[in-house]
């Protein structure tokens, strides 16, 4: 008798494992679309840290990159320069270590995502 009860309990447990709502399974089947990168949330903080003080008014004496419009307008040049290696002409950030690949990828992905502001 114990074997029958134990067997029934095991079978019931296994059967319940596969019971799910169809809405739940459809929702989990669709991959979540990754959130697009924006200037305000992703790029501006990097610019504030990595490009200051040279490109941040009032103390900066280089082309200002303190606005969305300025960074968006020059994104191609910015990408070229941050991908150069130290010692190469035009390397940025000048006199600082090269930005990490993950940081550079933020700029690339922002461009791919359509240069969104917010």
VMD Tcl script that builds the backbone (N, CA, C; Angstrom):
set m [mol new atoms 354]
animate dup $m
set s [atomselect $m all]
$s set {name element resname resid chain x y z} {
  {N N UNK 1 A 0.807 -1.187 0.000}
  {CA C UNK 1 A 0.000 0.000 0.000}
  {C C UNK 1 A 0.863 1.269 0.000}
  {N N UNK 2 A 1.956 1.251 0.793}
  {CA C UNK 2 A 2.847 2.408 0.849}
  {C C UNK 2 A 3.460 2.689 -0.520}
  {N N UNK 3 A 3.780 1.612 -1.257}
  {CA C UNK 3 A 4.376 1.776 -2.588}
  {C C UNK 3 A 3.386 2.442 -3.538}
  {N N UNK 4 A 2.131 2.098 -3.449}
  {CA C UNK 4 A 1.107 2.675 -4.323}
  {C C UNK 4 A 0.927 4.160 -4.004}
  {N N UNK 5 A 0.841 4.501 -2.751}
  {CA C UNK 5 A 0.674 5.897 -2.332}
  {C C UNK 5 A 1.906 6.707 -2.736}
  {N N UNK 6 A 3.082 6.163 -2.495}
  {CA C UNK 6 A 4.318 6.849 -2.849}
  {C C UNK 6 A 4.411 7.035 -4.361}
  {N N UNK 7 A 4.065 6.009 -5.120}
  {CA C UNK 7 A 4.078 6.094 -6.582}
  {C C UNK 7 A 3.084 7.139 -7.077}
  {N N UNK 8 A 1.895 7.162 -6.496}
  {CA C UNK 8 A 0.885 8.146 -6.883}
  {C C UNK 8 A 1.367 9.556 -6.568}
  {N N UNK 9 A 2.006 9.733 -5.439}
  {CA C UNK 9 A 2.526 11.036 -5.043}
  {C C UNK 9 A 3.623 11.500 -6.002}
  {N N UNK 10 A 4.518 10.629 -6.375}
  {CA C UNK 10 A 5.597 10.954 -7.314}
  {C C UNK 10 A 5.022 11.309 -8.674}
  {N N UNK 11 A 4.070 10.527 -9.166}
  {CA C UNK 11 A 3.454 10.800 -10.464}
  {C C UNK 11 A 2.694 12.127 -10.458}
  {N N UNK 12 A 1.995 12.403 -9.383}
  {CA C UNK 12 A 1.270 13.668 -9.267}
  {C C UNK 12 A 2.239 14.846 -9.264}
  {N N UNK 13 A 3.319 14.713 -8.542}
  {CA C UNK 13 A 4.328 15.772 -8.489}
  {C C UNK 13 A 4.928 16.019 -9.867}
  {N N UNK 14 A 5.257 14.953 -10.577}
  {CA C UNK 14 A 5.803 15.099 -11.930}
  {C C UNK 14 A 4.804 15.735 -12.875}
  {N N UNK 15 A 3.544 15.326 -12.779}
  {CA C UNK 15 A 2.516 15.887 -13.653}
  {C C UNK 15 A 2.329 17.375 -13.384}
  {N N UNK 16 A 2.373 17.776 -12.130}
  {CA C UNK 16 A 2.181 19.181 -11.767}
  {C C UNK 16 A 3.347 20.055 -12.228}
  {N N UNK 17 A 4.518 19.478 -12.387}
  {CA C UNK 17 A 5.676 20.230 -12.841}
  {C C UNK 17 A 5.448 20.810 -14.227}
  {N N UNK 18 A 4.717 20.127 -15.043}
  {CA C UNK 18 A 4.529 20.546 -16.428}
  {C C UNK 18 A 3.262 21.359 -16.638}
  {N N UNK 19 A 2.524 21.639 -15.594}
  {CA C UNK 19 A 1.309 22.443 -15.692}
  {C C UNK 19 A 1.679 23.915 -15.632}
  {N N UNK 20 A 1.361 24.634 -16.693}
  {CA C UNK 20 A 1.592 26.076 -16.716}
  {C C UNK 20 A 0.477 26.737 -17.482}
  {N N UNK 21 A 0.311 27.984 -17.252}
  {CA C UNK 21 A -0.670 28.773 -17.989}
  {C C UNK 21 A -0.138 29.015 -19.392}
  {N N UNK 22 A -1.005 29.000 -20.385}
  {CA C UNK 22 A -0.550 29.231 -21.754}
  {C C UNK 22 A -0.053 30.656 -21.923}
  {N N UNK 23 A -0.628 31.620 -21.206}
  {CA C UNK 23 A -0.162 33.001 -21.280}
  {C C UNK 23 A 1.254 33.110 -20.740}
  {N N UNK 24 A 1.521 32.420 -19.660}
  {CA C UNK 24 A 2.842 32.456 -19.047}
  {C C UNK 24 A 3.888 31.871 -19.985}
  {N N UNK 25 A 3.571 30.765 -20.626}
  {CA C UNK 25 A 4.551 30.146 -21.507}
  {C C UNK 25 A 4.780 30.973 -22.758}
  {N N UNK 26 A 3.751 31.665 -23.250}
  {CA C UNK 26 A 3.946 32.524 -24.417}
  {C C UNK 26 A 4.821 33.719 -24.059}
  {N N UNK 27 A 4.613 34.278 -22.895}
  {CA C UNK 27 A 5.404 35.427 -22.479}
  {C C UNK 27 A 6.870 35.058 -22.301}
  {N N UNK 28 A 7.127 33.886 -21.741}
  {CA C UNK 28 A 8.515 33.499 -21.524}
  {C C UNK 28 A 9.186 33.030 -22.807}
  {N N UNK 29 A 8.395 32.656 -23.809}
  {CA C UNK 29 A 8.966 32.192 -25.073}
  {C C UNK 29 A 9.503 33.354 -25.895}
  {N N UNK 30 A 8.902 34.539 -25.779}
  {CA C UNK 30 A 9.346 35.694 -26.554}
  {C C UNK 30 A 10.534 36.345 -25.844}
  {N N UNK 31 A 11.674 36.479 -26.547}
  {CA C UNK 31 A 12.825 37.105 -25.911}
  {C C UNK 31 A 12.564 38.594 -25.677}
  {N N UNK 32 A 13.038 39.101 -24.561}
  {CA C UNK 32 A 12.866 40.509 -24.242}
  {C C UNK 32 A 13.782 41.341 -25.129}
  {N N UNK 33 A 13.219 42.409 -25.685}
  {CA C UNK 33 A 14.005 43.303 -26.524}
  {C C UNK 33 A 14.907 44.127 -25.614}
  {N N UNK 34 A 16.221 44.155 -25.899}
  {CA C UNK 34 A 17.112 44.936 -25.058}
  {C C UNK 34 A 16.762 46.425 -25.153}
  {N N UNK 35 A 16.900 47.117 -24.053}
  {CA C UNK 35 A 16.596 48.542 -24.005}
  {C C UNK 35 A 17.644 49.308 -24.816}
  {N N UNK 36 A 17.179 50.257 -25.609}
  {CA C UNK 36 A 18.088 51.076 -26.409}
  {C C UNK 36 A 18.890 52.009 -25.507}
  {N N UNK 37 A 20.127 52.252 -25.900}
  {CA C UNK 37 A 20.969 53.177 -25.153}
  {C C UNK 37 A 20.591 54.607 -25.514}
  {N N UNK 38 A 20.716 55.497 -24.544}
  {CA C UNK 38 A 20.405 56.907 -24.787}
  {C C UNK 38 A 21.582 57.774 -24.346}
  {N N UNK 39 A 21.597 58.981 -24.898}
  {CA C UNK 39 A 22.634 59.940 -24.517}
  {C C UNK 39 A 22.548 60.244 -23.025}
  {N N UNK 40 A 21.347 60.568 -22.581}
  {CA C UNK 40 A 21.159 61.001 -21.201}
  {C C UNK 40 A 21.551 59.924 -20.180}
  {N N UNK 41 A 21.145 58.699 -20.422}
  {CA C UNK 41 A 21.378 57.631 -19.444}
  {C C UNK 41 A 22.737 56.961 -19.583}
  {N N UNK 42 A 23.250 56.850 -20.810}
  {CA C UNK 42 A 24.432 56.024 -21.028}
  {C C UNK 42 A 25.670 56.782 -21.499}
  {N N UNK 43 A 25.498 57.742 -22.398}
  {CA C UNK 43 A 26.650 58.412 -23.011}
  {C C UNK 43 A 27.102 59.620 -22.195}
  {N N UNK 44 A 26.174 60.446 -21.778}
  {CA C UNK 44 A 26.519 61.676 -21.060}
  {C C UNK 44 A 27.359 61.412 -19.814}
  {N N UNK 45 A 27.034 60.399 -19.004}
  {CA C UNK 45 A 27.894 60.138 -17.833}
  {C C UNK 45 A 29.339 59.795 -18.209}
  {N N UNK 46 A 29.520 59.084 -19.301}
  {CA C UNK 46 A 30.885 58.752 -19.755}
  {C C UNK 46 A 31.593 60.014 -20.211}
  {N N UNK 47 A 30.883 60.851 -20.962}
  {CA C UNK 47 A 31.471 62.101 -21.445}
  {C C UNK 47 A 31.891 62.979 -20.262}
  {N N UNK 48 A 31.052 63.062 -19.253}
  {CA C UNK 48 A 31.340 63.905 -18.092}
  {C C UNK 48 A 32.600 63.456 -17.359}
  {N N UNK 49 A 32.825 62.153 -17.302}
  {CA C UNK 49 A 33.985 61.619 -16.588}
  {C C UNK 49 A 35.227 61.567 -17.482}
  {N N UNK 50 A 35.063 61.068 -18.695}
  {CA C UNK 50 A 36.226 60.780 -19.544}
  {C C UNK 50 A 36.681 61.949 -20.403}
  {N N UNK 51 A 35.813 62.911 -20.635}
  {CA C UNK 51 A 36.155 64.012 -21.544}
  {C C UNK 51 A 36.347 65.335 -20.807}
  {N N UNK 52 A 36.144 65.308 -19.499}
  {CA C UNK 52 A 36.332 66.514 -18.696}
  {C C UNK 52 A 37.789 66.570 -18.236}
  {N N UNK 53 A 38.355 67.682 -18.061}
  {CA C UNK 53 A 37.781 69.003 -18.245}
  {C C UNK 53 A 37.967 69.565 -19.644}
  {N N UNK 54 A 38.724 68.895 -20.487}
  {CA C UNK 54 A 39.102 69.453 -21.793}
  {C C UNK 54 A 37.906 69.821 -22.692}
  {N N UNK 55 A 36.879 68.986 -22.698}
  {CA C UNK 55 A 35.742 69.222 -23.592}
  {C C UNK 55 A 34.501 69.701 -22.851}
  {N N UNK 56 A 34.667 70.128 -21.592}
  {CA C UNK 56 A 33.522 70.574 -20.799}
  {C C UNK 56 A 33.708 72.030 -20.383}
  {N N UNK 57 A 32.872 72.926 -20.920}
  {CA C UNK 57 A 32.953 74.336 -20.512}
  {C C UNK 57 A 32.629 74.483 -19.029}
  {N N UNK 58 A 33.079 75.466 -18.366}
  {CA C UNK 58 A 33.838 76.605 -18.873}
  {C C UNK 58 A 35.347 76.379 -18.867}
  {N N UNK 59 A 35.849 75.364 -18.143}
  {CA C UNK 59 A 37.297 75.181 -18.055}
  {C C UNK 59 A 37.906 74.547 -19.297}
  {N N UNK 60 A 37.115 73.863 -20.117}
  {CA C UNK 60 A 37.648 73.193 -21.299}
  {C C UNK 60 A 38.014 74.169 -22.395}
  {N N UNK 61 A 39.115 73.881 -23.072}
  {CA C UNK 61 A 39.536 74.752 -24.169}
  {C C UNK 61 A 39.469 74.030 -25.515}
  {N N UNK 62 A 38.899 72.857 -25.528}
  {CA C UNK 62 A 38.721 72.080 -26.760}
  {C C UNK 62 A 37.263 72.203 -27.199}
  {N N UNK 63 A 36.935 71.582 -28.322}
  {CA C UNK 63 A 35.556 71.595 -28.797}
  {C C UNK 63 A 34.637 71.081 -27.696}
  {N N UNK 64 A 33.586 71.840 -27.336}
  {CA C UNK 64 A 32.721 71.411 -26.234}
  {C C UNK 64 A 31.835 70.218 -26.596}
  {N N UNK 65 A 31.814 69.240 -25.699}
  {CA C UNK 65 A 30.950 68.061 -25.845}
  {C C UNK 65 A 30.072 67.927 -24.602}
  {N N UNK 66 A 29.480 69.025 -24.215}
  {CA C UNK 66 A 28.637 69.029 -23.026}
  {C C UNK 66 A 27.151 68.983 -23.354}
  {N N UNK 67 A 26.815 68.819 -24.637}
  {CA C UNK 67 A 25.404 68.744 -25.026}
  {C C UNK 67 A 25.165 67.551 -25.934}
  {N N UNK 68 A 23.926 67.107 -25.930}
  {CA C UNK 68 A 23.510 66.014 -26.806}
  {C C UNK 68 A 23.794 66.354 -28.264}
  {N N UNK 69 A 23.426 67.553 -28.692}
  {CA C UNK 69 A 23.583 67.959 -30.094}
  {C C UNK 69 A 25.047 67.908 -30.535}
  {N N UNK 70 A 25.943 68.370 -29.694}
  {CA C UNK 70 A 27.364 68.393 -30.037}
  {C C UNK 70 A 27.926 66.979 -30.174}
  {N N UNK 71 A 27.579 66.105 -29.239}
  {CA C UNK 71 A 28.091 64.728 -29.279}
  {C C UNK 71 A 27.480 63.988 -30.464}
  {N N UNK 72 A 26.194 64.159 -30.690}
  {CA C UNK 72 A 25.518 63.508 -31.819}
  {C C UNK 72 A 26.141 63.949 -33.143}
  {N N UNK 73 A 26.414 65.239 -33.283}
  {CA C UNK 73 A 26.979 65.769 -34.530}
  {C C UNK 73 A 28.369 65.200 -34.820}
  {N N UNK 74 A 29.136 64.889 -33.770}
  {CA C UNK 74 A 30.523 64.438 -33.946}
  {C C UNK 74 A 30.743 62.970 -33.594}
  {N N UNK 75 A 29.685 62.178 -33.510}
  {CA C UNK 75 A 29.842 60.796 -33.045}
  {C C UNK 75 A 30.817 59.994 -33.905}
  {N N UNK 76 A 30.811 60.204 -35.219}
  {CA C UNK 76 A 31.740 59.446 -36.071}
  {C C UNK 76 A 33.191 59.763 -35.711}
  {N N UNK 77 A 33.510 61.039 -35.549}
  {CA C UNK 77 A 34.870 61.442 -35.188}
  {C C UNK 77 A 35.217 60.967 -33.780}
  {N N UNK 78 A 34.274 61.072 -32.865}
  {CA C UNK 78 A 34.512 60.606 -31.499}
  {C C UNK 78 A 34.843 59.119 -31.505}
  {N N UNK 79 A 34.073 58.326 -32.248}
  {CA C UNK 79 A 34.328 56.882 -32.316}
  {C C UNK 79 A 35.706 56.576 -32.888}
  {N N UNK 80 A 36.081 57.273 -33.933}
  {CA C UNK 80 A 37.406 57.048 -34.533}
  {C C UNK 80 A 38.496 57.338 -33.505}
  {N N UNK 81 A 38.357 58.443 -32.807}
  {CA C UNK 81 A 39.412 58.874 -31.893}
  {C C UNK 81 A 39.509 58.015 -30.636}
  {N N UNK 82 A 38.388 57.578 -30.095}
  {CA C UNK 82 A 38.461 56.763 -28.873}
  {C C UNK 82 A 38.888 55.328 -29.160}
  {N N UNK 83 A 38.841 54.921 -30.442}
  {CA C UNK 83 A 39.278 53.576 -30.801}
  {C C UNK 83 A 40.767 53.518 -31.151}
  {N N UNK 84 A 41.397 54.688 -31.296}
  {CA C UNK 84 A 42.836 54.717 -31.560}
  {C C UNK 84 A 43.583 54.260 -30.311}
  {N N UNK 85 A 44.828 53.925 -30.487}
  {CA C UNK 85 A 45.671 53.508 -29.368}
  {C C UNK 85 A 46.508 54.687 -28.883}
  {N N UNK 86 A 46.867 54.703 -27.604}
  {CA C UNK 86 A 47.709 55.788 -27.099}
  {C C UNK 86 A 48.975 55.915 -27.946}
  {N N UNK 87 A 49.334 57.141 -28.239}
  {CA C UNK 87 A 50.505 57.392 -29.081}
  {C C UNK 87 A 50.124 57.685 -30.526}
  {N N UNK 88 A 48.970 57.221 -30.967}
  {CA C UNK 88 A 48.512 57.525 -32.320}
  {C C UNK 88 A 47.979 58.954 -32.357}
  {N N UNK 89 A 48.215 59.614 -33.481}
  {CA C UNK 89 A 47.745 60.985 -33.650}
  {C C UNK 89 A 46.214 61.006 -33.565}
  {N N UNK 90 A 45.694 61.887 -32.732}
  {CA C UNK 90 A 44.258 62.026 -32.586}
  {C C UNK 90 A 43.641 61.149 -31.509}
  {N N UNK 91 A 44.469 60.355 -30.810}
  {CA C UNK 91 A 43.953 59.479 -29.751}
  {C C UNK 91 A 43.261 60.295 -28.665}
  {N N UNK 92 A 42.121 59.804 -28.227}
  {CA C UNK 92 A 41.396 60.410 -27.106}
  {C C UNK 92 A 40.971 59.307 -26.151}
  {N N UNK 93 A 40.975 59.582 -24.896}
  {CA C UNK 93 A 41.245 60.855 -24.231}
  {C C UNK 93 A 42.749 61.098 -24.092}
  {N N UNK 94 A 43.179 62.229 -24.571}
  {CA C UNK 94 A 44.599 62.571 -24.583}
  {C C UNK 94 A 45.179 62.529 -23.168}
  {N N UNK 95 A 46.390 62.022 -23.064}
  {CA C UNK 95 A 47.135 61.942 -21.801}
  {C C UNK 95 A 46.421 61.118 -20.727}
  {N N UNK 96 A 45.554 60.233 -21.161}
  {CA C UNK 96 A 44.838 59.333 -20.252}
  {C C UNK 96 A 44.840 57.940 -20.851}
  {N N UNK 97 A 44.559 56.917 -20.051}
  {CA C UNK 97 A 44.495 55.557 -20.609}
  {C C UNK 97 A 43.344 55.427 -21.605}
  {N N UNK 98 A 43.518 54.483 -22.494}
  {CA C UNK 98 A 42.464 54.195 -23.471}
  {C C UNK 98 A 41.205 53.745 -22.734}
  {N N UNK 99 A 40.041 54.141 -23.276}
  {CA C UNK 99 A 38.774 53.702 -22.703}
  {C C UNK 99 A 38.649 52.192 -22.877}
  {N N UNK 100 A 37.960 51.558 -21.972}
  {CA C UNK 100 A 37.770 50.104 -22.070}
  {C C UNK 100 A 36.907 49.768 -23.274}
  {N N UNK 101 A 37.035 48.542 -23.749}
  {CA C UNK 101 A 36.217 48.094 -24.884}
  {C C UNK 101 A 34.731 48.206 -24.568}
  {N N UNK 102 A 34.350 47.910 -23.339}
  {CA C UNK 102 A 32.932 47.995 -22.980}
  {C C UNK 102 A 32.439 49.444 -23.027}
  {N N UNK 103 A 33.291 50.389 -22.643}
  {CA C UNK 103 A 32.912 51.799 -22.718}
  {C C UNK 103 A 32.805 52.249 -24.170}
  {N N UNK 104 A 33.749 51.850 -24.988}
  {CA C UNK 104 A 33.699 52.187 -26.419}
  {C C UNK 104 A 32.450 51.575 -27.048}
  {N N UNK 105 A 32.103 50.373 -26.626}
  {CA C UNK 105 A 30.905 49.717 -27.163}
  {C C UNK 105 A 29.620 50.458 -26.807}
  {N N UNK 106 A 29.610 51.204 -25.714}
  {CA C UNK 106 A 28.446 52.021 -25.381}
  {C C UNK 106 A 28.222 53.054 -26.483}
  {N N UNK 107 A 29.287 53.710 -26.922}
  {CA C UNK 107 A 29.175 54.697 -27.993}
  {C C UNK 107 A 28.724 54.041 -29.306}
  {N N UNK 108 A 29.302 52.901 -29.625}
  {CA C UNK 108 A 28.921 52.184 -30.847}
  {C C UNK 108 A 27.455 51.780 -30.814}
  {N N UNK 109 A 27.032 51.215 -29.679}
  {CA C UNK 109 A 25.649 50.758 -29.562}
  {C C UNK 109 A 24.677 51.932 -29.580}
  {N N UNK 110 A 25.058 53.034 -28.978}
  {CA C UNK 110 A 24.228 54.239 -29.000}
  {C C UNK 110 A 24.005 54.687 -30.443}
  {N N UNK 111 A 25.056 54.650 -31.231}
  {CA C UNK 111 A 24.936 55.023 -32.646}
  {C C UNK 111 A 24.036 54.029 -33.369}
  {N N UNK 112 A 24.234 52.744 -33.137}
  {CA C UNK 112 A 23.413 51.705 -33.761}
  {C C UNK 112 A 21.947 51.847 -33.370}
  {N N UNK 113 A 21.694 52.222 -32.112}
  {CA C UNK 113 A 20.326 52.369 -31.613}
  {C C UNK 113 A 19.638 53.625 -32.130}
  {N N UNK 114 A 20.356 54.476 -32.849}
  {CA C UNK 114 A 19.717 55.655 -33.451}
  {C C UNK 114 A 20.008 56.962 -32.761}
  {N N UNK 115 A 21.043 56.997 -31.917}
  {CA C UNK 115 A 21.472 58.245 -31.259}
  {C C UNK 115 A 20.327 58.912 -30.499}
  {N N UNK 116 A 19.635 58.116 -29.689}
  {CA C UNK 116 A 18.508 58.629 -28.916}
  {C C UNK 116 A 18.983 59.551 -27.796}
  {N N UNK 117 A 18.207 60.602 -27.562}
  {CA C UNK 117 A 18.586 61.537 -26.501}
  {C C UNK 117 A 18.125 61.046 -25.129}
  {N N UNK 118 A 16.838 60.646 -25.043}
  {CA C UNK 118 A 16.283 60.204 -23.748}
  {C C UNK 118 A 15.655 58.847 -23.876}
}
mol reanalyze $m
mol bondsrecalc $m
mol representation Tube
mol addrep $m
